[in-house]
């Protein structure tokens, strides 16, 4: 599971120190901290969530194959995959197929939870 937490840097630092001091084990595969709900909305657009589902179900062999499956422009797919990869939601693996270099894709988790402090 990937957990996305809305928190400022000060809160993240304080919680991390507390967890280390109290030897709290992390249950999630990955925790992504984002500073605002708006930033989370920009990351998790409906198209990007759809893309995660397509990658998980279809297991495209390359970015080109993903663009074809989704019926989208390669450049747009490349940009969105880069953003999702930088955030930690998508794993990219570069490999050679003949003379071409390809990028294989994988999704880091089966589900994403969003935690919003009140």
Residue frames relative to the residue before (quaternion, step in Angstrom):
aa qw qx qy qz dx dy dz
X 1.0000 0.0000 0.0000 0.0000 0.00 0.00 0.00
X 0.2365 -0.7230 0.6309 0.1528 3.53 -1.13 0.75
X 0.1360 -0.7776 0.6114 0.0552 3.54 -0.90 0.97
X 0.1413 -0.7657 0.6236 0.0694 3.55 -0.86 1.01
X 0.1023 -0.8108 0.5764 -0.0014 3.54 -0.68 1.16
X 0.3017 -0.7164 0.6009 0.1863 3.55 -0.95 0.93
X 0.3167 0.7341 -0.5418 0.2593 3.58 -0.51 1.18
X 0.4385 -0.6662 0.5269 0.2937 3.55 -1.14 0.62
X 0.7098 -0.4846 0.3087 0.4075 3.57 -1.26 0.38
X 0.6349 0.5429 -0.3306 0.4391 3.58 0.97 -0.81
X 0.6638 0.4949 -0.2940 0.4774 3.57 0.96 -0.88
X 0.6360 0.5274 -0.3246 0.4605 3.59 0.96 -0.87
X 0.6604 0.5043 -0.3056 0.4649 3.58 0.89 -0.91
X 0.6623 0.5086 -0.3034 0.4590 3.58 0.88 -0.93
X 0.6820 0.4832 -0.2878 0.4675 3.61 0.91 -0.91
X 0.6371 0.5297 -0.3248 0.4561 3.58 1.02 -0.76
X 0.6536 0.5020 -0.3077 0.4756 3.58 0.91 -0.90
X 0.6507 0.5139 -0.3170 0.4605 3.59 0.93 -0.89
X 0.6661 0.5068 -0.3053 0.4541 3.62 0.90 -0.92
X 0.6538 0.4969 -0.3145 0.4762 3.60 0.99 -0.80
X 0.6620 0.5146 -0.3045 0.4519 3.60 0.90 -0.90
X 0.7561 0.3621 -0.1903 0.5108 3.58 1.05 -0.77
X 0.4085 -0.7555 0.4304 0.2779 3.57 1.35 0.27
X 0.2383 0.7729 -0.5385 0.2363 3.56 0.92 1.00
X 0.3084 -0.7560 0.5494 0.1775 3.57 -0.77 1.03
X 0.4367 -0.6813 0.5259 0.2616 3.54 -1.08 0.78
X 0.3123 -0.7754 0.5251 0.1600 3.58 -0.78 1.05
X 0.6643 0.5127 -0.2939 0.4577 3.57 1.12 -0.67
X 0.5615 -0.5760 0.4717 0.3612 3.55 -1.26 0.45
X 0.7968 -0.0224 0.0836 0.5980 3.54 1.03 -0.86
X 0.1069 -0.7511 0.6464 0.0817 3.57 -1.06 0.77
X 0.1202 -0.7710 0.6240 0.0414 3.54 -0.86 1.03
X 0.1885 -0.7788 0.5902 0.0978 3.56 -0.77 1.04
X 0.0441 -0.7768 0.6278 -0.0225 3.52 -0.90 1.05
X 0.5019 -0.7245 0.3989 0.2531 3.55 -0.89 0.98
X 0.8198 0.0784 -0.0436 0.5656 3.63 1.11 -0.40
X 0.6165 -0.5339 0.4282 0.3892 3.53 -1.29 0.38
X 0.6055 0.5604 -0.3454 0.4472 3.58 1.09 -0.71
X 0.6500 0.5013 -0.3153 0.4762 3.60 0.98 -0.82
X 0.6279 0.5203 -0.3329 0.4736 3.61 1.04 -0.71
X 0.6438 0.5171 -0.3203 0.4642 3.59 1.00 -0.79
X 0.6493 0.5116 -0.3169 0.4650 3.59 1.03 -0.76
X 0.6625 0.4926 -0.3002 0.4778 3.58 1.07 -0.73
X 0.7989 0.2957 -0.1259 0.5083 3.57 0.79 -1.04
X 0.0621 0.8048 -0.5837 0.0886 3.56 0.57 1.13
X 0.6570 -0.5066 0.3639 0.4233 3.60 -1.17 0.39
X 0.6538 0.5134 -0.3202 0.4543 3.63 0.97 -0.80
X 0.6694 0.4852 -0.3065 0.4717 3.61 0.97 -0.80
X 0.6248 0.5103 -0.3447 0.4800 3.60 1.03 -0.67
X 0.6191 0.5263 -0.3314 0.4795 3.57 1.05 -0.77
X 0.6344 0.5408 -0.3178 0.4518 3.57 1.00 -0.88
X 0.6319 0.5253 -0.3349 0.4611 3.59 0.94 -0.82
X 0.6578 0.5107 -0.3044 0.4624 3.58 0.96 -0.85
X 0.6472 0.5138 -0.3132 0.4679 3.57 0.99 -0.86
X 0.6513 0.5045 -0.3219 0.4666 3.59 0.91 -0.87
X 0.6673 0.5108 -0.3038 0.4489 3.57 0.92 -0.91
X 0.7413 0.4220 -0.2310 0.4680 3.60 0.84 -0.96
X 0.7890 0.3787 -0.1702 0.4530 3.56 0.76 -1.10
X 0.1704 -0.8236 0.5166 0.1604 3.59 1.23 -0.54
X 0.0059 -0.8384 0.5449 -0.0101 3.62 0.65 1.08
X 0.4969 -0.6920 0.4510 0.2662 3.55 -1.03 0.83
X 0.8074 0.0665 -0.0079 0.5862 3.59 1.20 -0.40
X 0.6617 -0.4663 0.3921 0.4371 3.55 -1.33 0.11
X 0.6184 0.5490 -0.3340 0.4524 3.56 1.03 -0.79
X 0.6577 0.5018 -0.3070 0.4705 3.59 0.94 -0.90
X 0.6318 0.5201 -0.3300 0.4706 3.60 1.01 -0.77
X 0.6432 0.5196 -0.3211 0.4618 3.60 0.93 -0.86
X 0.6526 0.5181 -0.3026 0.4627 3.55 1.01 -0.86
X 0.6549 0.5160 -0.3069 0.4590 3.58 0.91 -0.95
X 0.7476 0.4062 -0.2154 0.4793 3.56 0.92 -0.94
X 0.3908 -0.7364 0.4712 0.2879 3.58 1.25 -0.23
X 0.5100 0.6440 -0.3975 0.4088 3.56 1.15 0.71
X 0.6235 -0.5249 0.4378 0.3796 3.52 -1.34 0.36
X 0.5662 -0.6276 0.4189 0.3318 3.59 -0.95 0.91
X 0.6569 0.5262 -0.3221 0.4333 3.61 0.91 -0.89
X 0.6457 0.5090 -0.3199 0.4707 3.59 1.00 -0.78
X 0.6437 0.5058 -0.3141 0.4808 3.58 0.99 -0.83
X 0.6416 0.5309 -0.3192 0.4523 3.59 0.92 -0.91
X 0.6598 0.5076 -0.2980 0.4671 3.59 0.94 -0.91
X 0.7024 0.4709 -0.2770 0.4562 3.59 0.80 -1.00
X 0.6298 0.5135 -0.3359 0.4763 3.58 1.01 -0.76
X 0.6313 0.5347 -0.3303 0.4543 3.60 0.99 -0.78
X 0.6573 0.5020 -0.3030 0.4735 3.58 0.94 -0.89
X 0.6902 0.4720 -0.2791 0.4722 3.58 0.88 -0.94
X 0.6303 0.5217 -0.3263 0.4733 3.58 1.10 -0.68
X 0.6445 0.5180 -0.3138 0.4668 3.59 0.96 -0.86
X 0.6697 0.4861 -0.2904 0.4805 3.58 1.08 -0.71
X 0.5284 -0.6541 0.3966 0.3683 3.59 1.21 -0.40
X 0.5194 0.6654 -0.4064 0.3497 3.59 1.24 0.08
X 0.7615 0.2427 -0.1348 0.5857 3.58 1.16 -0.61
X 0.2530 -0.7276 0.6166 0.1624 3.54 -1.11 0.79
X 0.1423 -0.7718 0.6149 0.0770 3.55 -0.93 0.94
X 0.0324 -0.7760 0.6298 0.0102 3.53 -1.07 0.80
X 0.2441 -0.7798 0.5646 0.1164 3.54 -0.63 1.16
X 0.0682 0.7848 -0.6115 0.0746 3.56 -0.95 0.92
X 0.4478 -0.6712 0.5237 0.2735 3.55 -1.29 0.35
X 0.0304 -0.7454 0.6656 0.0185 3.51 -1.12 0.81
X 0.7838 -0.0910 -0.0054 0.6143 3.53 -0.08 1.33
X 0.7858 -0.2485 0.2120 0.5252 3.56 -0.73 -1.05
X 0.6348 0.5582 -0.3181 0.4293 3.59 1.26 -0.26
X 0.3193 -0.7005 0.6030 0.2092 3.49 -1.22 0.63
X 0.0912 -0.8045 0.5869 0.0088 3.57 -0.78 1.04
X 0.2794 -0.7336 0.5929 0.1797 3.53 -1.29 0.42
X 0.2127 -0.7637 0.6014 0.0994 3.55 -0.61 1.20
X 0.2357 -0.7971 0.5482 0.0922 3.56 -1.12 0.67
X 0.0160 0.7742 -0.6328 0.0020 3.53 -1.21 0.61
X 0.3836 -0.6971 0.5577 0.2361 3.56 -1.20 0.57
X 0.4907 -0.7191 0.4208 0.2549 3.57 -0.87 0.98
X 0.8274 0.0788 -0.0147 0.5559 3.63 1.07 -0.49
X 0.5701 -0.5934 0.4540 0.3418 3.53 -1.32 0.27
X 0.8053 0.0528 -0.0130 0.5903 3.56 1.15 -0.56
X 0.2676 -0.7250 0.6130 0.1644 3.51 -1.33 0.42
X 0.1053 -0.7627 0.6332 0.0789 3.55 -0.95 0.86
X 0.2167 -0.7635 0.5982 0.1107 3.54 -1.08 0.77
X 0.1253 -0.7901 0.5984 0.0430 3.56 -0.73 1.09
X 0.0468 -0.7965 0.6024 -0.0194 3.53 -0.70 1.14
X 0.3264 -0.7556 0.5302 0.2035 3.59 -0.57 1.11
X 0.1939 -0.7735 0.5907 0.1230 3.55 -1.14 0.63
